[in-house]
Amino acid sequence: MNRAFLLFVFSFIATNILAQVSAPTANFVGNLSDLNYSVFVFNTPQNATNGALQAQFPGGETASFKWQKLNLTSGTYEDYADGGNGSSSSIDNLANGQYKVIADNGTETREFLAAVINNWHTLTASIQESTCDNLKLNAEFTAAPFEYINSSNAKVQLVRNPKVGWKAEDVKVSSKLTVNLLPPYRNTTYKIEVTDQFELKSEASVDYTSIVPKALFAISPNKGDAPLSVEFTNNSENADSFTWSFYKSEEQITKEREDGTYSVPQDSIESEANNSQTAAFERVYDETGNYRVKLTARKGVEPNQCEDILYYKFIAVNPSEIDIPWAFSPDSGNEENKTFYVRAKSMKSLEINIFNRWGRNIHNWKSSRINANDQVSKESVWDGKIGGTMASPGVYYYVVKAVGADDKKYEKKGFVHLFRGKN
């Protein structure tokens, strides 16, 4: 509880003890900043009169009571009801207004003032606009009017300063009665709560049926050697149709820009596919480079069709590369060092020849279609044997020729050392 509210409460209590006017059934008791006596608020149905006040002469002495109500036109108090004789007096079914009670115990007369507000709200929520780009929510809030004459003798209307809270799935989205939002791609119930300065709350809600899609997809794997087979899974939500756009590699696009064959953004797209399916599919990338993918998800039909676009940057197809070991040992405890094999990345074709010191070809492997690097490592290895017999330790000569997925030719020549352990 903050300090300002504490002062407000104690100020009210002191006034109430002095005035000896109370309202046991009131829902809220407080003060207005421009009225120097208590205000009693009753939460009621619209246009109902549930106000009720009770007065007591100080000290509980017997007195005669007379109730008056302020005439807003003349600005004077007029007789309203005879309160009878006794230690207290009560009146009910009071409409909005400012009331005075006059208490006379025979020796002195006391006058006490109080205001009554029958408080009610009406609140409705609606969707004023629903487009692909904007969702406009609107709430109509009406509160019980209260006109009074303030301490400066001016006739004024009670100013309402309600607290407003729009929520979607318990997440606050706005504190205004009218709000523009980005439309969600899922059906959503929007709830609004309005609380006035007398702590009366009203609630309303409106259901939004989404007209916008959400483009989502997954890629696996997103990098590797050519030819790289990539699986695409369409995880889009609230969409009716899709367009997949597969781009040329960034390297190819750069080259085309440099040589003048690229003129419009559409030139960067290698192919497109339109469908209404979400089933997974595969696409093979045969050439090295970095590739973008775009998925356009749509809902509805023209001219009221909405779309969402998602880009993926990048599918990376490794550069063509050959790595050749300078030595190996069939007796090694390390599996990777037991054989001679060429580590080839993103190659279309590969030929390996190994020669002994006399020029005899002792190992040959050739493939015109390499599907994966593990094919090279498993099938092209030389295990250090010649015709099933262990080759002598020493230096051997290799010639490796290849054509990369980048369409470049590669050739490497050199020596490899075959080591054996001591017997």
C-alpha positions as CSV (number, residue, x, y, z in Angstrom):
1,M,0.0,0.0,0.0
2,N,1.6,3.3,-1.0
3,R,1.8,6.4,1.3
4,A,-0.7,8.4,-0.7
5,F,-3.4,5.8,-0.2
6,L,-2.7,5.5,3.5
7,L,-3.2,9.2,3.9
8,F,-6.4,9.0,1.9
9,V,-7.8,6.2,4.2
10,F,-6.9,8.0,7.5
11,S,-8.4,11.3,6.2
12,F,-11.6,9.5,5.5
13,I,-11.8,7.8,8.9
14,A,-11.3,11.2,10.7
15,T,-14.1,12.7,8.6
16,N,-16.5,9.9,9.2
17,I,-16.0,10.0,13.0
18,L,-16.8,13.7,13.0
19,A,-19.7,13.5,10.6
20,Q,-21.3,10.4,12.1
21,V,-22.7,9.4,8.6
22,S,-22.0,5.9,7.5
23,A,-23.1,3.4,4.8
24,P,-22.6,-0.2,6.0
25,T,-23.6,-1.6,2.6
26,A,-21.4,0.6,0.5
27,N,-18.8,-1.1,-1.7
28,F,-16.4,1.8,-1.6
29,V,-15.9,4.8,0.6
30,G,-13.6,7.6,-0.2
31,N,-13.3,11.3,-1.1
32,L,-13.3,13.3,-4.3
33,S,-10.5,15.8,-4.6
34,D,-12.9,18.7,-5.0
35,L,-15.4,17.6,-2.4
36,N,-14.6,17.9,1.3
37,Y,-16.8,15.2,2.7
38,S,-17.2,11.4,2.1
39,V,-18.5,9.7,-1.0
40,F,-20.3,6.4,-0.6
41,V,-20.2,4.1,-3.7
42,F,-22.7,1.3,-4.3
43,N,-22.2,-1.2,-7.1
44,T,-25.6,-1.6,-8.7
45,P,-27.3,-2.9,-11.9
46,Q,-27.7,-0.1,-14.4
47,N,-30.1,2.7,-13.3
48,A,-30.8,1.0,-10.0
49,T,-30.9,3.0,-6.7
50,N,-29.2,1.0,-4.0
51,G,-27.8,3.9,-2.0
52,A,-28.3,3.8,1.8
53,L,-27.0,6.1,4.5
54,Q,-27.1,6.0,8.3
55,A,-26.6,9.0,10.7
56,Q,-26.0,9.1,14.4
57,F,-25.8,12.0,16.7
58,P,-22.3,12.4,18.3
59,G,-22.2,10.4,21.5
60,G,-25.2,8.3,20.6
61,E,-27.7,10.8,22.1
62,T,-31.4,10.8,21.1
63,A,-32.1,13.3,18.5
64,S,-34.6,14.2,15.7
65,F,-33.3,13.7,12.2
66,K,-34.2,15.4,8.9
67,W,-32.7,14.4,5.5
68,Q,-32.2,16.9,2.6
69,K,-30.9,16.5,-0.9
70,L,-29.0,19.1,-2.9
71,N,-30.9,20.6,-5.9
72,L,-28.3,20.9,-8.6
73,T,-30.3,23.6,-10.4
74,S,-30.8,25.9,-7.5
75,G,-27.7,24.9,-5.6
76,T,-29.6,24.6,-2.4
77,Y,-30.6,21.7,-0.1
78,E,-34.3,20.7,-0.1
79,D,-36.2,18.5,2.3
80,Y,-36.0,14.9,1.3
81,A,-37.2,12.7,4.1
82,D,-38.1,12.8,7.8
83,G,-35.6,10.8,9.7
84,G,-37.6,10.4,12.9
85,N,-36.4,10.4,16.5
86,G,-33.9,8.1,18.0
87,S,-30.2,7.6,18.5
88,S,-29.8,7.1,14.7
89,S,-31.6,7.4,11.4
90,S,-31.4,5.5,8.1
91,I,-32.6,6.0,4.6
92,D,-32.3,3.8,1.6
93,N,-33.2,3.4,-2.1
94,L,-31.2,6.6,-2.7
95,A,-30.4,7.9,-6.1
96,N,-27.1,9.6,-7.0
97,G,-26.7,12.9,-5.2
98,Q,-25.4,15.0,-2.3
99,Y,-27.3,14.6,1.0
100,K,-27.5,16.5,4.2
101,V,-28.8,15.2,7.5
102,I,-29.8,17.7,10.3
103,A,-29.7,16.2,13.8
104,D,-31.2,18.1,16.8
105,N,-30.9,16.7,20.3
106,G,-32.8,19.6,21.9
107,T,-29.8,21.6,23.0
108,E,-27.7,21.7,19.8
109,T,-28.1,21.1,16.1
110,R,-25.6,19.3,13.9
111,E,-25.4,19.1,10.1
112,F,-23.6,16.3,8.3
113,L,-22.9,15.9,4.5
114,A,-22.4,12.8,2.3
115,A,-22.5,11.9,-1.4
116,V,-24.0,8.8,-2.9
117,I,-23.0,7.2,-6.2
118,N,-24.9,4.2,-7.6
119,N,-22.0,2.8,-9.7
120,W,-22.4,0.6,-12.7
121,H,-20.6,-0.1,-16.0
122,T,-21.4,-1.4,-19.4
123,L,-18.5,-2.9,-21.4
124,T,-18.5,-4.5,-24.8
125,A,-15.6,-5.7,-27.0
126,S,-15.5,-5.9,-30.7
127,I,-13.2,-6.3,-33.7
128,Q,-13.4,-3.1,-35.8
129,E,-10.9,-4.2,-38.5
130,S,-9.3,-7.4,-39.5
131,T,-6.8,-7.4,-42.3
132,C,-3.6,-9.1,-43.2
133,D,-1.6,-6.4,-41.5
134,N,-3.8,-5.0,-38.7
135,L,-6.2,-6.2,-36.1
136,K,-8.2,-3.3,-34.5
137,L,-9.9,-4.1,-31.2
138,N,-12.4,-1.7,-29.7
139,A,-14.1,-1.6,-26.4
140,E,-17.1,0.6,-25.6
141,F,-17.1,1.6,-21.9
142,T,-20.0,3.4,-20.3
143,A,-20.1,4.3,-16.6
144,A,-22.8,5.7,-14.3
145,P,-22.9,9.5,-14.7
146,F,-22.5,11.6,-11.5
147,E,-23.1,15.3,-11.5
148,Y,-22.4,17.3,-8.4
149,I,-21.6,20.7,-7.0
150,N,-18.0,20.8,-5.7
151,S,-16.5,22.8,-2.9
152,S,-16.0,25.8,-5.1
153,N,-19.8,25.8,-5.9
154,A,-19.2,24.7,-9.5
155,K,-21.4,22.1,-11.1
156,V,-19.2,19.3,-12.5
157,Q,-19.4,15.8,-14.0
158,L,-17.4,13.0,-12.3
159,V,-14.4,12.3,-14.5
160,R,-13.8,8.6,-15.1
161,N,-10.2,7.5,-15.3
162,P,-10.5,3.7,-15.6
163,K,-7.6,1.3,-15.8
164,V,-7.8,-0.7,-19.0
165,G,-6.1,-4.0,-19.7
166,W,-6.4,-6.1,-22.9
167,K,-5.1,-9.6,-22.6
168,A,-4.5,-12.5,-25.0
169,E,-3.6,-15.9,-23.4
170,D,-3.0,-14.0,-20.1
171,V,-0.5,-11.7,-21.7
172,K,-1.2,-8.0,-21.6
173,V,-1.3,-6.5,-25.0
174,S,-2.7,-3.0,-24.4
175,S,-3.9,-0.5,-21.8
176,K,-6.2,1.5,-24.2
177,L,-9.8,0.9,-25.1
178,T,-9.0,0.9,-28.8
179,V,-5.8,-0.8,-29.9
180,N,-4.2,-1.8,-33.2
181,L,-2.3,-5.1,-33.2
182,L,-0.4,-7.3,-35.5
183,P,-2.9,-10.1,-36.2
184,P,-1.8,-13.5,-34.8
185,Y,-1.8,-16.6,-36.9
186,R,-3.8,-18.6,-34.4
187,N,-7.4,-18.1,-33.3
188,T,-7.3,-16.0,-30.2
189,T,-9.7,-14.8,-27.5
190,Y,-9.0,-11.3,-26.4
191,K,-10.2,-10.3,-23.0
192,I,-10.6,-6.8,-21.6
193,E,-10.9,-5.7,-18.0
194,V,-11.8,-2.2,-16.9
195,T,-11.5,-1.0,-13.3
196,D,-12.7,2.4,-12.2
197,Q,-11.4,4.6,-9.4
198,F,-13.9,3.0,-7.1
199,E,-12.5,-0.5,-7.8
200,L,-15.5,-1.7,-9.7
201,K,-14.4,-4.1,-12.5
202,S,-16.1,-5.0,-15.7
203,E,-15.0,-7.7,-18.2
204,A,-15.7,-8.5,-21.8
205,S,-14.1,-10.6,-24.5
206,V,-14.1,-11.1,-28.3
207,D,-13.0,-14.1,-30.4
208,Y,-10.7,-13.5,-33.3
209,T,-10.6,-16.1,-36.1
210,S,-7.2,-15.7,-37.7
211,I,-6.9,-14.9,-41.4
212,V,-3.1,-14.8,-41.5
213,P,-0.7,-17.7,-42.0
214,K,2.7,-18.4,-40.4
215,A,5.5,-19.7,-42.6
216,L,7.7,-22.2,-40.7
217,F,10.0,-24.9,-42.0
218,A,12.9,-27.1,-40.9
219,I,16.0,-28.2,-42.8
220,S,18.2,-31.2,-42.2
221,P,21.1,-31.2,-42.7
222,N,21.9,-27.6,-43.3
223,K,25.5,-28.2,-44.4
224,G,27.7,-30.9,-45.8
225,D,29.5,-32.2,-48.9
226,A,28.1,-32.2,-52.4
227,P,26.0,-33.9,-53.5
228,L,24.1,-32.8,-50.4
229,S,20.6,-34.3,-49.9
230,V,18.5,-32.0,-47.8
231,E,15.1,-32.8,-46.3
232,F,12.6,-29.9,-46.0
233,T,9.8,-30.2,-43.6
234,N,6.9,-27.7,-43.8
235,N,5.8,-26.7,-40.3
236,S,3.6,-23.8,-41.4
237,E,0.4,-23.0,-39.5
238,N,-2.9,-21.7,-40.7
239,A,-2.0,-21.8,-44.4
240,D,-3.8,-23.1,-47.4
241,S,-1.1,-23.0,-50.1
242,F,2.7,-22.6,-50.4
243,T,5.5,-21.6,-52.8
244,W,9.0,-22.9,-52.3
245,S,11.7,-20.7,-53.8
246,F,15.1,-22.2,-54.2
247,Y,17.9,-19.7,-54.9
248,K,21.1,-20.1,-56.8
249,S,24.2,-20.1,-54.7
250,E,25.4,-16.7,-53.4
251,E,28.6,-17.3,-55.3
252,Q,26.7,-17.8,-58.6
253,I,24.6,-14.7,-58.0
254,T,27.7,-12.6,-57.4
255,K,29.3,-13.9,-60.6
256,E,26.1,-13.1,-62.6
257,R,26.1,-9.6,-61.2
258,E,29.6,-9.1,-62.2
259,D,29.2,-10.4,-65.7
260,G,25.9,-8.5,-66.3
261,T,23.5,-11.4,-66.6
262,Y,21.7,-10.6,-63.4
263,S,19.2,-7.8,-63.7
264,V,16.2,-8.4,-61.4
265,P,15.8,-10.2,-58.0
266,Q,13.9,-13.0,-59.7
267,D,17.1,-13.9,-61.5
268,S,18.5,-15.2,-58.3
269,I,15.9,-17.9,-58.0
270,E,16.8,-21.2,-59.6
271,S,13.4,-22.9,-59.3
272,E,10.0,-22.6,-57.6
273,A,7.4,-25.1,-56.6
274,N,3.8,-24.4,-55.8
275,N,1.7,-26.8,-53.7
276,S,-0.7,-27.2,-50.9
277,Q,1.1,-30.0,-49.2
278,T,3.1,-30.0,-46.0
279,A,4.7,-33.4,-46.5
280,A,8.5,-33.6,-46.2
281,F,10.6,-33.8,-49.3
282,E,14.2,-33.9,-50.4
283,R,16.3,-31.7,-52.6
284,V,19.9,-32.5,-53.7
285,Y,22.5,-29.8,-54.0
286,D,25.2,-31.0,-56.5
287,E,27.3,-27.9,-56.5
288,T,29.2,-26.1,-53.8
289,G,28.1,-22.8,-52.4
290,N,25.7,-21.1,-50.0
291,Y,22.0,-21.4,-50.8
292,R,19.0,-19.4,-49.6
293,V,15.5,-20.9,-49.4
294,K,12.2,-19.0,-49.2
295,L,8.8,-20.3,-48.2
296,T,5.7,-18.3,-48.9
297,A,2.7,-19.5,-47.0
298,R,-0.8,-18.2,-48.0
299,K,-4.3,-18.3,-46.6
300,G,-7.5,-17.4,-48.4
301,V,-8.0,-16.4,-52.0
302,E,-7.4,-13.1,-53.9
303,P,-8.2,-10.3,-53.3
304,N,-8.4,-11.2,-49.6
305,Q,-5.4,-13.5,-49.5
306,C,-2.8,-13.1,-46.7
307,E,0.7,-14.4,-46.9
308,D,3.8,-14.8,-44.7
309,I,7.4,-15.3,-45.9
310,L,10.3,-17.1,-44.2
311,Y,13.9,-17.1,-45.5
312,Y,16.6,-19.5,-44.5
313,K,20.2,-18.4,-44.8
314,F,22.1,-20.5,-45.7
315,I,22.4,-24.1,-46.7
316,A,26.1,-24.5,-46.9
317,V,27.6,-27.0,-49.4
318,N,31.2,-27.5,-48.6
319,P,33.9,-26.3,-51.0
320,S,35.6,-29.0,-53.1
321,E,38.7,-30.1,-51.3
322,I,41.3,-33.0,-51.2
323,D,43.4,-33.8,-48.2
324,I,46.0,-36.6,-48.6
325,P,48.0,-38.1,-45.6
326,W,51.8,-38.1,-45.8
327,A,52.1,-41.4,-43.9
328,F,50.2,-44.4,-42.5
329,S,50.9,-47.5,-40.5
330,P,48.8,-50.7,-40.8
331,D,50.2,-51.7,-37.3
332,S,49.0,-48.5,-35.7
333,G,46.6,-48.6,-32.8
334,N,44.8,-45.6,-34.2
335,E,42.2,-46.7,-36.7
336,E,42.5,-43.5,-38.7
337,N,46.2,-44.1,-39.3
338,K,45.9,-47.7,-40.3
339,T,45.1,-47.1,-43.9
340,F,45.9,-44.7,-46.7
341,Y,42.8,-42.8,-47.8
342,V,42.0,-39.6,-49.5
343,R,39.7,-37.2,-47.7
344,A,37.6,-35.8,-50.5
345,K,35.0,-33.2,-50.0
346,S,32.3,-32.2,-52.6
347,M,33.8,-34.1,-55.5
348,K,32.0,-35.3,-58.6
349,S,34.6,-37.9,-59.6
350,L,37.8,-39.2,-58.2
351,E,40.7,-41.4,-59.3
352,I,43.5,-42.7,-57.0
353,N,46.7,-44.4,-58.2
354,I,49.5,-45.6,-56.0
355,F,52.9,-46.7,-57.4
356,N,55.9,-48.5,-55.9
357,R,59.5,-47.2,-56.4
358,W,59.7,-49.1,-59.6
359,G,56.6,-47.5,-61.1
360,R,54.3,-50.4,-60.7
361,N,50.7,-49.5,-60.1
362,I,49.8,-51.3,-56.9
363,H,46.5,-49.6,-56.0
364,N,43.8,-48.1,-58.2
365,W,40.3,-46.7,-57.3
366,K,38.1,-44.7,-59.6
367,S,34.5,-43.4,-59.3
368,S,32.6,-41.0,-61.6
369,R,29.9,-40.4,-59.2
370,I,30.7,-39.8,-55.5
371,N,27.7,-39.6,-53.3
372,A,29.3,-39.0,-50.0
373,N,32.7,-38.6,-48.4
374,D,32.3,-41.9,-46.5
375,Q,32.1,-43.7,-49.8
376,V,35.6,-42.5,-50.6
377,S,37.0,-43.3,-47.2
378,K,35.5,-46.9,-47.2
379,E,36.1,-47.9,-50.8
380,S,39.2,-46.1,-51.9
381,V,41.5,-47.0,-49.0
382,W,44.8,-48.8,-49.5
383,D,45.4,-51.1,-46.5
384,G,49.1,-51.5,-47.2
385,K,48.8,-54.8,-49.0
386,I,49.7,-55.8,-52.6
387,G,47.7,-58.7,-53.9
388,G,46.8,-59.7,-50.3
389,T,50.4,-59.7,-49.2
390,M,51.8,-57.0,-46.8
391,A,53.8,-54.4,-48.8
392,S,57.2,-53.5,-47.6
393,P,57.6,-50.4,-45.5
394,G,58.9,-47.5,-47.5
395,V,58.0,-44.6,-49.7
396,Y,55.3,-44.9,-52.3
397,Y,54.1,-42.4,-55.0
398,Y,50.5,-41.4,-55.5
399,V,48.6,-39.5,-58.2
400,V,45.1,-38.3,-57.3
401,K,42.9,-36.7,-60.0
402,A,39.4,-35.3,-59.3
403,V,36.6,-33.1,-60.6
404,G,34.9,-31.0,-57.9
405,A,31.3,-30.1,-57.5
406,D,32.5,-26.7,-58.4
407,D,33.4,-28.1,-61.9
408,K,37.1,-27.5,-61.3
409,K,39.7,-30.1,-62.0
410,Y,42.0,-31.2,-59.2
411,E,45.3,-33.1,-59.4
412,K,47.7,-33.9,-56.6
413,K,50.9,-35.9,-56.7
414,G,53.3,-36.8,-53.9
415,F,54.8,-39.4,-51.6
416,V,53.3,-41.3,-48.8
417,H,55.3,-43.2,-46.2
418,L,54.3,-46.7,-45.1
419,F,55.5,-47.6,-41.7
420,R,55.4,-50.9,-39.9
421,G,56.1,-51.8,-36.3
422,K,59.3,-53.7,-35.3
423,N,58.9,-57.5,-34.9
